[in-house]
Amino acid sequence: ASFRMQSVFAWRTLDQQLPLNVTWGGAVMWSDVDKPVFAGIQELVGLSHNQAAYPKNVIDAQQLSALAPNLVFPNSLETALHIPLDGHVDPVYSTEVLIEAARQYGANVLYPTEVEDLEFEEDRLTAAITNQGRFELDKIVLAGGTDTPILAEKVGYEMPLLHNPGLFAHSKPIEPFTNLVALKTSGLTVKQLQNGIIVAAESDAPPEHEQGVHTVIRQQR
């Protein structure tokens, strides 16, 4: 909970310094109807006694409807969890803002650039070999998403990566209808970005062809 709190407050500070357009609407979570609400919520957010400091409120169905009047919930829903401190952000937009801020502070940003290999002198990392040339360095931060384990292998580190398939969809922009992040414990997440786009993700029952989708995406790069 301490790390989570620090992360939220760091984002709040950064949002004041840069136009990141974070939506600080909080989050609501509810459980599947075939599970006790707290059992489902604990599975999703890992709530425990040592995380009691993170603000959260148990609310009833009426309070939930008041928080999210434009969302439809199961009639059998009796209680849910409200986390007022949470927010959400458009990751593409915020990344572009951060990159531009880095440029203003003197960073040399090369994008898109693919790291093809790492160069060593004995056990010391000396350079990165990219499709735009060789760059000498003394430190490197590996943040390559699903390709990070490939780069980590080059420094002798096996990085475990959990395969978490699912559906991810964006709508056309619509009128504002909620500033909350709505999460169902089975894996459904819905939020609306400030540009009106609805972002929905479902990780409970991914399609059988998902493995093929991942392959196609890599081939399209």
N, CA, C and O of each residue as an XYZ file, in Angstrom:
884
protein
N       0.823     -1.205      0.000
C       0.000      0.000      0.000
C       0.857      1.255      0.000
O       0.493      2.253     -0.623
N       1.992      1.218      0.692
C       2.874      2.376      0.731
C       3.383      2.720     -0.667
O       3.383      3.886     -1.063
N       3.816      1.706     -1.408
C       4.313      1.933     -2.766
C       3.200      2.461     -3.658
O       3.426      3.345     -4.484
N       1.998      1.918     -3.492
C       0.854      2.373     -4.284
C       0.535      3.838     -3.986
O       0.263      4.616     -4.900
N       0.568      4.208     -2.705
C       0.297      5.588     -2.319
C       1.356      6.518     -2.905
O       1.029      7.577     -3.440
N       2.631      6.121     -2.802
C       3.707      6.945     -3.339
C       3.535      7.145     -4.840
O       3.780      8.234     -5.360
N       3.112      6.087     -5.535
C       2.911      6.169     -6.974
C       1.805      7.159     -7.320
O       1.965      7.992     -8.212
N       0.682      7.062     -6.609
C      -0.440      7.968     -6.868
C      -0.040      9.417     -6.620
O      -0.338     10.292     -7.433
N       0.634      9.675     -5.498
C       1.023     11.048     -5.186
C       2.074     11.565     -6.165
O       2.095     12.754     -6.481
N       2.951     10.674     -6.650
C       3.941     11.084     -7.651
C       3.246     11.510     -8.940
O       3.634     12.494     -9.570
N       2.206     10.754     -9.331
C       1.441     11.125    -10.520
C       0.719     12.453    -10.311
O       0.647     13.271    -11.229
N       0.190     12.669     -9.119
C      -0.512     13.929     -8.845
C       0.460     15.112     -8.946
O       0.112     16.156     -9.498
N       1.663     14.950     -8.417
C       2.668     16.006     -8.513
C       3.051     16.257     -9.962
O       3.139     17.404    -10.401
N       3.279     15.168    -10.709
C       3.661     15.290    -12.107
C       2.546     15.916    -12.939
O       2.808     16.664    -13.881
N       1.316     15.609    -12.587
C       0.173     16.155    -13.321
C       0.061     17.663    -13.119
O      -0.485     18.363    -13.972
N       0.573     18.166    -12.002
C       0.582     19.603    -11.758
C       1.699     20.296    -12.531
O       1.600     21.478    -12.861
N       2.765     19.545    -12.817
C       3.917     20.116    -13.504
C       3.793     20.048    -15.016
O       4.329     20.902    -15.723
N       3.092     19.039    -15.516
C       2.950     18.829    -16.954
C       1.470     18.632    -17.287
O       0.705     18.181    -16.434
N       1.060     18.959    -18.502
C      -0.351     18.763    -18.885
C      -0.629     17.305    -19.252
O      -0.818     16.987    -20.426
N      -0.655     16.426    -18.264
C      -0.842     15.002    -18.518
C      -2.311     14.610    -18.662
O      -2.618     13.497    -19.088
N      -3.210     15.514    -18.310
C      -4.650     15.253    -18.430
C      -5.097     14.011    -17.669
O      -5.900     13.227    -18.175
N      -4.588     13.831    -16.470
C      -5.031     12.716    -15.636
C      -6.458     12.966    -15.175
O      -6.794     14.081    -14.774
N      -7.289     11.955    -15.226
C      -8.656     12.047    -14.717
C      -8.670     11.504    -13.298
O      -8.544     10.297    -13.091
N      -8.820     12.380    -12.329
C      -8.816     11.961    -10.923
C     -10.249     11.737    -10.449
O     -10.778     12.496     -9.638
N     -10.860     10.685    -10.971
C     -12.240     10.402    -10.619
C     -12.417      9.259     -9.633
O     -13.537      8.971     -9.209
N     -11.313      8.603     -9.262
C     -11.425      7.446     -8.389
C     -11.766      6.184     -9.168
O     -11.785      6.184    -10.399
N     -12.029      5.123     -8.446
C     -12.352      3.834     -9.058
C     -13.429      3.137     -8.255
O     -13.536      3.327     -7.043
N     -14.228      2.327     -8.936
C     -15.198      1.467     -8.262
C     -14.950      0.035     -8.706
O     -14.651     -0.221     -9.873
N     -15.074     -0.885     -7.779
C     -14.848     -2.295     -8.057
C     -16.003     -3.104     -7.502
O     -16.497     -2.840     -6.406
N     -16.422     -4.084     -8.265
C     -17.486     -4.951     -7.778
C     -17.170     -6.386     -8.169
O     -16.414     -6.640     -9.107
N     -17.765     -7.320     -7.431
C     -17.450     -8.725     -7.601
C     -18.456     -9.418     -8.507
O     -19.573     -8.940     -8.709
N     -18.030    -10.563     -9.051
C     -18.962    -11.420     -9.780
C     -20.089    -11.842     -8.850
O     -19.894    -11.946     -7.639
N     -21.268    -12.086     -9.413
C     -22.420    -12.427     -8.591
C     -22.269    -13.782     -7.913
O     -22.950    -14.048     -6.923
N     -21.396    -14.641     -8.421
C     -21.252    -15.960     -7.831
C     -20.135    -16.022     -6.802
O     -19.754    -17.106     -6.360
N     -19.599    -14.842     -6.412
C     -18.553    -14.800     -5.403
C     -18.943    -13.804     -4.314
O     -19.637    -12.826     -4.592
N     -18.505    -14.043     -3.080
C     -18.674    -13.003     -2.067
C     -17.910    -11.755     -2.512
O     -16.809    -11.870     -3.049
N     -18.471    -10.577     -2.300
C     -17.873     -9.366     -2.843
C     -16.433     -9.172     -2.387
O     -15.579     -8.795     -3.190
N     -16.150     -9.424     -1.113
C     -14.798     -9.163     -0.649
C     -13.802    -10.178     -1.199
O     -12.643     -9.835     -1.434
N     -14.230    -11.418     -1.406
C     -13.339    -12.417     -1.993
C     -12.926    -11.989     -3.395
O     -11.753    -12.084     -3.754
N     -13.883    -11.518     -4.188
C     -13.569    -11.076     -5.540
C     -12.687     -9.849     -5.559
O     -11.755     -9.761     -6.359
N     -12.972     -8.905     -4.686
C     -12.188     -7.675     -4.647
C     -10.764     -7.962     -4.195
O      -9.817     -7.383     -4.729
N     -10.601     -8.845     -3.219
C      -9.260     -9.184     -2.763
C      -8.447     -9.825     -3.880
O      -7.244     -9.584     -3.984
N      -9.085    -10.634     -4.714
C      -8.384    -11.237     -5.834
C      -7.875    -10.183     -6.797
O      -6.795    -10.331     -7.369
N      -8.641     -9.124     -6.979
C      -8.303     -8.110     -7.959
C      -7.232     -7.156     -7.465
O      -6.260     -6.906     -8.178
N      -7.382     -6.628     -6.284
C      -6.464     -5.585     -5.824
C      -5.568     -6.034     -4.682
O      -4.755     -5.245     -4.199
N      -5.694     -7.276     -4.238
C      -4.807     -7.789     -3.213
C      -4.941     -7.083     -1.890
O      -3.941     -6.880     -1.200
N      -6.146     -6.700     -1.511
C      -6.332     -6.005     -0.245
C      -6.034     -6.926      0.924
O      -6.437     -8.089      0.929
N      -5.336     -6.405      1.900
C      -5.024     -7.179      3.100
C      -4.882     -6.222      4.270
O      -4.988     -5.007      4.104
N      -4.643     -6.767      5.446
C      -4.561     -5.917      6.629
C      -3.424     -4.910      6.528
O      -3.556     -3.783      7.003
N      -2.303     -5.300      5.912
C      -1.176     -4.377      5.831
C      -1.374     -3.319      4.758
O      -0.507     -2.463      4.579
N      -2.497     -3.354      4.035
C      -2.795     -2.325      3.046
C      -3.963     -1.454      3.493
O      -4.581     -0.759      2.686
N      -4.255     -1.500      4.777
C      -5.427     -0.797      5.285
C      -5.300      0.713      5.146
O      -6.310      1.416      5.181
N      -4.072      1.236      4.987
C      -3.890      2.681      4.910
C      -4.364      3.254      3.591
O      -4.617      4.457      3.514
N      -4.495      2.449      2.553
C      -4.925      2.970      1.258
C      -6.423      3.252      1.325
O      -7.196      2.341      1.624
N      -6.859      4.491      1.056
C      -8.273      4.856      1.230
C      -9.210      4.030      0.365
O      -9.007      3.916     -0.844
N     -10.220      3.463      0.971
C     -11.212      2.666      0.255
C     -12.474      2.607      1.099
O     -12.407      2.564      2.328
N     -13.608      2.604      0.448
C     -14.880      2.610      1.144
C     -15.790      1.545      0.565
O     -15.920      1.421     -0.653
N     -16.415      0.782      1.436
C     -17.442     -0.159      0.997
C     -18.734      0.624      0.831
O     -19.165      1.321      1.750
N     -19.350      0.511     -0.334
C     -20.576      1.251     -0.618
C     -21.672      0.285     -1.047
O     -21.390     -0.827     -1.494
N     -22.905      0.707     -0.912
C     -24.015     -0.138     -1.344
C     -24.403      0.198     -2.786
O     -23.827      1.093     -3.404
N     -25.379     -0.529     -3.304
C     -25.765     -0.380     -4.702
C     -26.269      1.019     -5.004
O     -26.010      1.551     -6.083
N     -26.985      1.621     -4.065
C     -27.518      2.972     -4.276
C     -26.389      3.999     -4.376
O     -26.426      4.894     -5.220
N     -25.398      3.863     -3.514
C     -24.260      4.780     -3.551
C     -23.453      4.589     -4.836
O     -22.955      5.555     -5.412
N     -23.329      3.343     -5.277
C     -22.622      3.057     -6.519
C     -23.317      3.710     -7.700
O     -22.667      4.307     -8.558
N     -24.635      3.597     -7.745
C     -25.398      4.211     -8.827
C     -25.266      5.729     -8.813
O     -25.279      6.368     -9.865
N     -25.141      6.306     -7.618
C     -24.973      7.752     -7.520
C     -23.603      8.187     -8.038
O     -23.471      9.254     -8.639
N     -22.587      7.357     -7.802
C     -21.246      7.659     -8.286
C     -21.140      7.487     -9.799
O     -20.429      8.231    -10.474
N     -21.859      6.496    -10.317
C     -21.776      6.177    -11.742
C     -23.181      6.032    -12.317
O     -23.591      4.921    -12.652
N     -23.919      7.118    -12.438
C     -25.320      7.028    -12.875
C     -25.486      6.550    -14.314
O     -26.569      6.099    -14.686
N     -24.444      6.640    -15.123
C     -24.554      6.228    -16.516
C     -24.079      4.802    -16.766
O     -24.063      4.342    -17.908
N     -23.693      4.105    -15.706
C     -23.273      2.710    -15.826
C     -24.380      1.809    -15.317
O     -25.106      2.171    -14.391
N     -24.511      0.640    -15.918
C     -25.529     -0.327    -15.516
C     -24.851     -1.477    -14.801
O     -23.918     -2.082    -15.329
N     -25.320     -1.778    -13.598
C     -24.741     -2.850    -12.789
C     -25.773     -3.954    -12.595
O     -26.967     -3.714    -12.772
N     -25.336     -5.165    -12.235
C     -26.287     -6.274    -12.021
C     -27.290     -5.941    -10.916
O     -26.947     -5.292     -9.928
N     -28.514     -6.388    -11.095
C     -29.545     -6.144    -10.083
C     -29.215     -6.824     -8.761
O     -29.660     -6.390     -7.698
N     -28.422     -7.905     -8.840
C     -28.072     -8.649     -7.631
C     -26.945     -8.000     -6.834
O     -26.621     -8.451     -5.735
N     -26.348     -6.946     -7.382
C     -25.231     -6.301     -6.708
C     -25.694     -5.624     -5.417
O     -26.633     -4.828     -5.429
N     -25.039     -5.941     -4.320
C     -25.399     -5.364     -3.030
C     -24.334     -4.386     -2.530
O     -24.662     -3.323     -2.002
N     -23.056     -4.749     -2.699
C     -21.981     -3.892     -2.223
C     -20.857     -3.834     -3.255
O     -20.707     -4.723     -4.093
N     -20.081     -2.771     -3.169
C     -18.930     -2.588     -4.048
C     -17.868     -1.826     -3.264
O     -18.073     -1.460     -2.107
N     -16.755     -1.600     -3.901
C     -15.654     -0.891     -3.262
C     -15.394      0.400     -4.029
O     -15.297      0.387     -5.256
N     -15.280      1.510     -3.313
C     -14.967      2.800     -3.910
C     -13.592      3.233     -3.436
O     -13.336      3.299     -2.234
N     -12.698      3.532     -4.388
C     -11.343      3.981     -4.064
C     -11.199      5.401     -4.611
O     -10.887      5.573     -5.789
N     -11.419      6.408     -3.788
C     -11.501      7.793     -4.291
C     -10.176      8.372     -4.756
O     -10.170      9.334     -5.525
N      -9.044      7.814     -4.313
C      -7.745      8.399     -4.612
C      -7.267      8.099     -6.030
O      -6.416      8.814     -6.560
N      -7.801      7.063     -6.641
C      -7.288      6.596     -7.936
C      -7.650      7.538     -9.082
O      -8.567      8.354     -8.980
N      -6.905      7.400    -10.169
C      -7.176      8.140    -11.387
C      -6.745      7.324    -12.581
O      -6.240      6.212    -12.428
N      -6.939      7.868    -13.774
C      -6.480      7.168    -14.963
C      -6.001      8.167    -16.007
O      -6.356      9.345    -15.965
N      -5.191      7.683    -16.942
C      -4.526      8.553    -17.884
C      -4.462      7.870    -19.240
O      -4.466      6.642    -19.329
N      -4.402      8.675    -20.296
C      -4.175      8.152    -21.636
C      -2.680      7.881    -21.767
O      -1.898      8.832    -21.794
N      -2.250      6.613    -21.849
C      -0.815      6.311    -21.825
C      -0.058      6.843    -23.042
O       1.105      7.229    -22.928
N      -0.716      6.868    -24.213
C      -0.043      7.368    -25.415
C       0.190      8.875    -25.296
O       1.293      9.366    -25.537
N      -0.863      9.595    -24.924
C      -0.744     11.051    -24.782
C       0.279     11.416    -23.708
O       1.129     12.279    -23.929
N       0.203     10.763    -22.548
C       1.115     11.105    -21.460
C       2.561     10.786    -21.833
O       3.472     11.513    -21.438
N       2.784      9.705    -22.590
C       4.137      9.374    -23.032
C       4.679     10.450    -23.953
O       5.840     10.843    -23.836
N       3.843     10.933    -24.872
C       4.274     11.996    -25.784
C       4.626     13.265    -25.017
O       5.597     13.944    -25.352
N       3.840     13.589    -23.988
C       4.120     14.776    -23.175
C       5.442     14.610    -22.429
O       6.241     15.544    -22.368
N       5.674     13.436    -21.865
C       6.908     13.181    -21.121
C       8.129     13.214    -22.035
O       9.184     13.718    -21.649
N       7.987     12.679    -23.245
C       9.104     12.704    -24.196
C       9.452     14.138    -24.568
O      10.626     14.505    -24.623
N       8.428     14.946    -24.824
C       8.676     16.342    -25.172
C       9.325     17.090    -24.005
O      10.205     17.924    -24.217
N       8.897     16.798    -22.781
C       9.506     17.425    -21.606
C      10.967     17.005    -21.480
O      11.823     17.816    -21.125
N      11.249     15.729    -21.772
C      12.633     15.249    -21.721
C      13.496     15.994    -22.729
O      14.635     16.354    -22.431
N      12.953     16.225    -23.928
C      13.697     16.995    -24.935
C      14.019     18.402    -24.421
O      15.128     18.904    -24.603
N      13.037     19.021    -23.781
C      13.248     20.379    -23.279
C      14.313     20.428    -22.198
O      14.960     21.457    -22.005
N      14.497     19.315    -21.490
C      15.524     19.246    -20.454
C      16.857     18.736    -21.000
O      17.785     18.477    -20.234
N      16.953     18.592    -22.327
C      18.236     18.249    -22.928
C      18.413     16.810    -23.348
O      19.491     16.445    -23.817
N      17.395     15.972    -23.199
C      17.521     14.573    -23.604
C      17.538     14.471    -25.130
O      16.824     15.195    -25.823
N      18.363     13.563    -25.632
C      18.414     13.292    -27.069
C      17.506     12.093    -27.334
O      17.875     10.953    -27.053
N      16.337     12.352    -27.868
C      15.339     11.303    -28.071
C      15.405     10.813    -29.515
O      15.252     11.597    -30.451
N      15.633      9.515    -29.689
C      15.669      8.899    -31.010
C      14.512      7.910    -31.090
O      14.538      6.848    -30.467
N      13.509      8.276    -31.860
C      12.314      7.426    -31.940
C      11.720      7.519    -33.326
O      11.585      8.615    -33.871
N      11.360      6.372    -33.912
C      11.540      5.011    -33.371
C      12.952      4.484    -33.636
O      13.493      4.665    -34.727
N      13.527      3.852    -32.660
C      14.856      3.257    -32.765
C      14.824      1.889    -32.113
O      14.328      1.752    -30.995
N      15.339      0.880    -32.784
C      15.323     -0.480    -32.256
C      16.708     -0.864    -31.753
O      17.691     -0.751    -32.484
N      16.784     -1.314    -30.513
C      18.034     -1.820    -29.954
C      18.225     -3.249    -30.456
O      17.413     -4.131    -30.174
N      19.304     -3.465    -31.200
C      19.546     -4.771    -31.808
C      20.497     -5.634    -30.997
O      20.416     -6.861    -31.040
N      21.413     -4.987    -30.244
C      22.367     -5.767    -29.465
C      22.991     -4.865    -28.415
O      22.894     -3.640    -28.493
N      23.629     -5.482    -27.437
C      24.379     -4.767    -26.408
C      25.837     -5.188    -26.494
O      26.143     -6.362    -26.703
N      26.731     -4.224    -26.333
C      28.167     -4.475    -26.475
C      28.842     -4.448    -25.113
O      28.533     -3.607    -24.270
N      29.770     -5.381    -24.908
C      30.441     -5.504    -23.607
C      31.951     -5.507    -23.794
O      32.458     -5.934    -24.831
N      32.657     -5.032    -22.790
C      34.094     -5.248    -22.632
C      34.262     -6.025    -21.347
O      34.090     -5.496    -20.249
N      34.610     -7.321    -21.508
C      34.569     -8.266    -20.396
C      33.156     -8.273    -19.827
O      32.227     -8.650    -20.541
N      32.952     -7.872    -18.570
C      31.601     -7.898    -18.008
C      31.000     -6.504    -17.877
O      29.998     -6.315    -17.187
N      31.618     -5.529    -18.542
C      31.139     -4.150    -18.442
C      30.398     -3.758    -19.711
O      30.912     -3.914    -20.819
N      29.154     -3.234    -19.532
C      28.357     -2.777    -20.658
C      28.930     -1.465    -21.177
O      29.148     -0.529    -20.407
N      29.178     -1.396    -22.501
C      29.840     -0.214    -23.059
C      29.026      0.493    -24.134
O      29.212      1.689    -24.356
N      28.120     -0.230    -24.813
C      27.408      0.420    -25.910
C      26.144     -0.340    -26.254
O      26.005     -1.526    -25.953
N      25.227      0.369    -26.892
C      24.027     -0.240    -27.455
C      24.117     -0.146    -28.972
O      24.411      0.913    -29.526
N      23.862     -1.259    -29.627
C      23.863     -1.301    -31.079
C      22.416     -1.196    -31.539
O      21.586     -2.034    -31.184
N      22.111     -0.166    -32.331
C      20.739      0.073    -32.758
C      20.673      0.147    -34.281
O      21.695      0.124    -34.967
N      19.460      0.234    -34.786
C      19.299      0.372    -36.232
C      19.619      1.789    -36.709
O      19.521      2.089    -37.899
N      20.008      2.666    -35.758
C      20.470      4.004    -36.119
C      21.935      4.213    -35.739
O      22.431      5.339    -35.725
N      22.612      3.117    -35.432
C      24.027      3.226    -35.131
C      24.385      2.738    -33.745
O      23.544      2.226    -33.007
N      25.651      2.909    -33.406
C      26.198      2.482    -32.121
C      26.261      3.671    -31.175
O      26.703      4.757    -31.551
N      25.806      3.452    -29.921
C      25.800      4.510    -28.928
C      26.527      4.034    -27.680
O      26.113      3.070    -27.037
N      27.621      4.723    -27.342
C      28.352      4.378    -26.128
C      27.534      4.787    -24.910
O      26.800      5.775    -24.932
N      27.682      3.995    -23.837
C      26.918      4.275    -22.628
C      27.600      3.667    -21.420
O      28.474      2.809    -21.544
N      27.189      4.122    -20.258
C      27.653      3.507    -19.018
C      26.509      2.905    -18.223
O      26.731      2.105    -17.314
N      25.262      3.294    -18.571
C      24.082      2.719    -17.940
C      22.987      2.583    -18.982
O      22.936      3.338    -19.953
N      22.115      1.614    -18.770
C      20.978      1.440    -19.669
C      19.759      1.028    -18.851
O      19.872      0.249    -17.903
N      18.620      1.543    -19.214
C      17.354      1.173    -18.587
C      16.573      0.337    -19.585
O      16.269      0.802    -20.683
N      16.251     -0.876    -19.216
C      15.501     -1.761    -20.101
C      14.009     -1.549    -19.863
O      13.486     -1.905    -18.807
N      13.336     -0.977    -20.836
C      11.899     -0.740    -20.744
C      11.291     -1.041    -22.107
O      10.677     -0.181    -22.737
N      11.474     -2.274    -22.543
C      11.069     -2.670    -23.884
C       9.766     -3.427    -23.957
O       9.501     -4.109    -24.946
N       8.944     -3.319    -22.923
C       7.665     -4.022    -22.944
C       7.861     -5.527    -23.034
O       8.660     -6.101    -22.294
N       7.132     -6.166    -23.942
C       7.201     -7.619    -24.059
C       8.548     -8.100    -24.588
O       8.857     -9.288    -24.493
N       9.361     -7.188    -25.150
C      10.682     -7.570    -25.646
C      11.776     -7.406    -24.593
O      12.932     -7.738    -24.854
N      11.435     -6.903    -23.416
C      12.432     -6.696    -22.374
C      13.189     -7.975    -22.014
O      14.407     -7.912    -21.847
N      12.526     -9.144    -21.883
C      13.289    -10.366    -21.566
C      14.378    -10.687    -22.589
O      15.415    -11.239    -22.223
N      14.161    -10.353    -23.862
C      15.163    -10.617    -24.893
C      16.422     -9.799    -24.620
O      17.538    -10.306    -24.735
N      16.234     -8.520    -24.255
C      17.378     -7.677    -23.935
C      18.011     -8.088    -22.608
O      19.232     -8.045    -22.455
N      17.184     -8.484    -21.658
C      17.707     -8.885    -20.353
C      18.605    -10.113    -20.455
O      19.570    -10.247    -19.703
N      18.287    -11.007    -21.386
C      19.116    -12.198    -21.580
C      20.552    -11.824    -21.939
O      21.489    -12.543    -21.595
N      20.720    -10.703    -22.626
C      22.056    -10.287    -23.067
C      22.934     -9.855    -21.905
O      24.159     -9.825    -22.031
N      22.315     -9.518    -20.762
C      23.103     -9.168    -19.579
C      23.053    -10.294    -18.552
O      23.393    -10.103    -17.384
N      22.624    -11.472    -19.008
C      22.641    -12.642    -18.139
C      21.523    -12.704    -17.126
O      21.641    -13.389    -16.111
N      20.427    -11.989    -17.392
C      19.314    -11.988    -16.449
C      18.079    -12.576    -17.113
O      17.668    -12.143    -18.190
N      17.501    -13.562    -16.458
C      16.270    -14.156    -16.960
C      15.093    -13.447    -16.310
O      14.859    -13.578    -15.108
N      14.367    -12.703    -17.108
C      13.248    -11.918    -16.596
C      11.950    -12.650    -16.848
O      11.540    -12.792    -18.000
N      11.291    -13.120    -15.799
C      10.002    -13.797    -15.994
C       8.939    -12.810    -16.447
O       8.823    -11.713    -15.899
N       8.176    -13.201    -17.437
C       7.125    -12.339    -17.958
C       5.833    -13.131    -18.009
O       5.742    -14.140    -18.708
N       4.842    -12.677    -17.273
C       3.553    -13.353    -17.227
C       2.759    -13.041    -18.484
O       2.507    -11.876    -18.794
N       2.367    -14.077    -19.202
C       1.542    -13.894    -20.388
C       0.108    -13.657    -19.935
O      -0.500    -14.521    -19.303
N      -0.432    -12.484    -20.260
C      -1.755    -12.105    -19.775
C      -2.614    -11.656    -20.952
O      -2.803    -10.457    -21.155
N      -3.137    -12.608    -21.731
C      -3.907    -12.251    -22.922
C      -5.265    -11.658    -22.563
O      -5.759    -11.824    -21.448
N      -5.843    -10.979    -23.512
C      -7.161    -10.406    -23.277
C      -7.599     -9.555    -24.454
O      -6.881     -9.431    -25.446
N      -8.772     -8.975    -24.338
C      -9.318     -8.083    -25.352
C      -9.138     -6.635    -24.903
O      -9.292     -6.318    -23.724
N      -8.813     -5.765    -25.849
C      -8.586     -4.358    -25.542
C      -9.223     -3.541    -26.650
O      -8.861     -3.702    -27.815
N     -10.160     -2.672    -26.318
C     -10.922     -1.964    -27.350
C     -11.025     -0.475    -27.041
O     -11.110     -0.064    -25.884
N     -11.015      0.325    -28.117
C     -11.241      1.766    -28.020
C     -12.478      2.120    -28.838
O     -12.657      1.613    -29.946
N     -13.329      2.986    -28.296
C     -14.507      3.437    -29.022
C     -14.221      4.745    -29.746
O     -13.157      5.340    -29.579
N     -15.170      5.180    -30.540
C     -15.127      6.534    -31.053
C     -15.439      7.487    -29.898
O     -16.102      7.086    -28.942
N     -14.981      8.726    -29.963
C     -15.283      9.683    -28.877
C     -16.788      9.890    -28.720
O     -17.513     10.030    -29.705
N     -17.244      9.907    -27.477
C     -18.642     10.176    -27.173
C     -18.711     11.225    -26.068
O     -17.687     11.609    -25.504
N     -19.912     11.680    -25.766
C     -20.091     12.663    -24.694
C     -19.634     12.074    -23.359
O     -19.752     10.867    -23.150
N     -19.116     12.902    -22.455
C     -18.669     12.404    -21.151
C     -19.784     11.663    -20.421
O     -20.917     12.141    -20.353
N     -19.452     10.483    -19.872
C     -20.460      9.740    -19.126
C     -19.943      9.237    -17.785
O     -20.745      8.874    -16.925
N     -18.622      9.205    -17.576
C     -18.090      8.839    -16.261
C     -16.640      9.278    -16.165
O     -15.923      9.297    -17.166
N     -16.207      9.633    -14.960
C     -14.799      9.928    -14.727
C     -14.157      8.870    -13.835
O     -13.045      9.053    -13.339
N     -14.867      7.762    -13.637
C     -14.394      6.663    -12.810
C     -13.688      5.608    -13.647
O     -13.911      5.491    -14.852
N     -12.835      4.849    -12.985
C     -12.386      3.577    -13.532
C     -13.296      2.511    -12.942
O     -13.364      2.359    -11.722
N     -13.990      1.778    -13.792
C     -14.923      0.744    -13.335
C     -14.296     -0.619    -13.579
O     -13.955     -0.958    -14.712
N     -14.144     -1.404    -12.510
C     -13.490     -2.703    -12.609
C     -14.384     -3.796    -12.043
O     -14.883     -3.688    -10.923
N     -14.579     -4.841    -12.823
C     -15.255     -6.037    -12.351
C     -14.188     -7.068    -12.030
O     -13.202     -7.183    -12.758
N     -14.367     -7.819    -10.952
C     -13.301     -8.697    -10.494
C     -12.976     -9.825    -11.460
O     -11.922    -10.448    -11.326
N     -13.834    -10.112    -12.424
C     -13.526    -11.146    -13.408
C     -12.496    -10.669    -14.422
O     -11.950    -11.483    -15.166
N     -12.216     -9.367    -14.471
C     -11.212     -8.870    -15.387
C     -11.684     -7.769    -16.311
O     -10.900     -7.288    -17.129
N     -12.939     -7.351    -16.213
C     -13.455     -6.288    -17.054
C     -13.087     -4.923    -16.477
O     -13.289     -4.669    -15.289
N     -12.546     -4.047    -17.325
C     -12.206     -2.687    -16.930
C     -12.750     -1.724    -17.972
O     -12.593     -1.946    -19.172
N     -13.392     -0.653    -17.513
C     -13.925      0.359    -18.415
C     -13.558      1.738    -17.870
O     -13.685      2.001    -16.674
N     -13.104      2.608    -18.762
C     -12.822      3.993    -18.376
C     -13.027      4.881    -19.602
O     -13.022      4.400    -20.735
N     -13.205      6.173    -19.366
C     -13.356      7.133    -20.456
C     -12.246      8.157    -20.371
O     -12.058      8.801    -19.339
N     -11.501      8.307    -21.477
C     -10.431      9.290    -21.533
C     -11.013     10.681    -21.696
O     -12.188     10.833    -22.028
N     -10.197     11.690    -21.463
C     -10.687     13.061    -21.535
C     -11.066     13.487    -22.950
O     -11.776     14.477    -23.130
N     -10.596     12.743    -23.958
C     -10.999     13.041    -25.330
C     -12.310     12.363    -25.715
O     -12.729     12.438    -26.870
N     -12.963     11.702    -24.756
C     -14.251     11.081    -24.988
C     -14.202      9.618    -25.385
O     -15.245      8.968    -25.451
N     -13.024      9.085    -25.651
C     -12.883      7.694    -26.074
C     -13.083      6.751    -24.880
O     -12.523      6.965    -23.805
N     -13.887      5.709    -25.091
C     -14.074      4.667    -24.081
C     -13.015      3.597    -24.294
O     -12.837      3.105    -25.408
N     -12.317      3.240    -23.230
C     -11.326      2.166    -23.274
C     -11.847      1.025    -22.422
O     -12.141      1.202    -21.240
N     -11.959     -0.154    -23.035
C     -12.458     -1.329    -22.320
C     -11.469     -2.471    -22.489
O     -10.916     -2.677    -23.569
N     -11.255     -3.202    -21.417
C     -10.351     -4.355    -21.450
C     -11.029     -5.529    -20.768
O     -11.729     -5.355    -19.770
N     -10.822     -6.716    -21.301
C     -11.377     -7.949    -20.736
C     -10.277     -8.992    -20.735
O      -9.797     -9.399    -21.792
N      -9.873     -9.430    -19.533
C      -8.781    -10.394    -19.424
C      -9.230    -11.740    -18.878
O      -8.403    -12.625    -18.659
N     -10.535    -11.907    -18.656
C     -11.012    -13.148    -18.048
C     -11.124    -14.286    -19.056
O     -10.791    -15.427    -18.734
N     -11.577    -14.000    -20.245
C     -11.803    -15.044    -21.239
C     -11.322    -14.581    -22.607
O     -12.141    -14.233    -23.457
N      -9.994    -14.567    -22.843
C      -9.467    -14.103    -24.114
C      -9.811    -15.056    -25.245
O     -10.041    -16.240    -24.998
N      -9.853    -14.572    -26.475
C     -10.182    -15.441    -27.601
C      -9.102    -16.481    -27.858
O      -7.939    -16.272    -27.514
N      -9.483    -17.597    -28.460
C      -8.535    -18.672    -28.706
C      -7.447    -18.256    -29.694
O      -6.344    -18.802    -29.665
N      -7.747    -17.295    -30.566
C      -6.772    -16.889    -31.578
C      -5.825    -15.803    -31.064
O      -5.081    -15.224    -31.855
N      -5.835    -15.512    -29.753
C      -5.022    -14.432    -29.232
C      -3.541    -14.620    -29.507
O      -2.838    -13.649    -29.786
N      -3.055    -15.854    -29.434
C      -1.642    -16.093    -29.704
C      -1.291    -15.636    -31.107
O      -0.236    -15.040    -31.320
N      -2.167    -15.911    -32.068
C      -1.935    -15.476    -33.433
C      -1.942    -13.974    -33.568
O      -1.184    -13.421    -34.365
N      -2.796    -13.294    -32.794
C      -2.863    -11.840    -32.820
C      -1.531    -11.249    -32.386
O      -1.036    -10.304    -33.000
N      -0.946    -11.810    -31.323
C       0.343    -11.321    -30.835
C       1.406    -11.457    -31.921
O       2.230    -10.560    -32.101
N       1.390    -12.579    -32.647
C       2.360    -12.805    -33.711
C       2.184    -11.793    -34.835
O       3.161    -11.253    -35.353
N       0.933    -11.541    -35.208
C       0.659    -10.589    -36.284
C       1.126     -9.196    -35.899
O       1.714     -8.493    -36.721
N       0.874     -8.786    -34.660
C       1.290     -7.461    -34.207
C       2.792     -7.303    -34.314
O       3.279     -6.262    -34.756
N       3.526     -8.320    -33.914
C       4.989     -8.248    -33.993
C       5.441     -8.134    -35.452
O       6.394     -7.413    -35.745
N       4.767     -8.838    -36.371
C       5.137     -8.798    -37.776
C       4.837     -7.450    -38.414
O       5.451     -7.082    -39.415
N       3.874     -6.699    -37.823
C       3.494     -5.418    -38.395
C       4.447     -4.302    -38.014
O       4.357     -3.202    -38.558
N       5.365     -4.568    -37.085
C       6.248     -3.504    -36.604
C       7.159     -2.994    -37.727
O       7.971     -2.096    -37.505
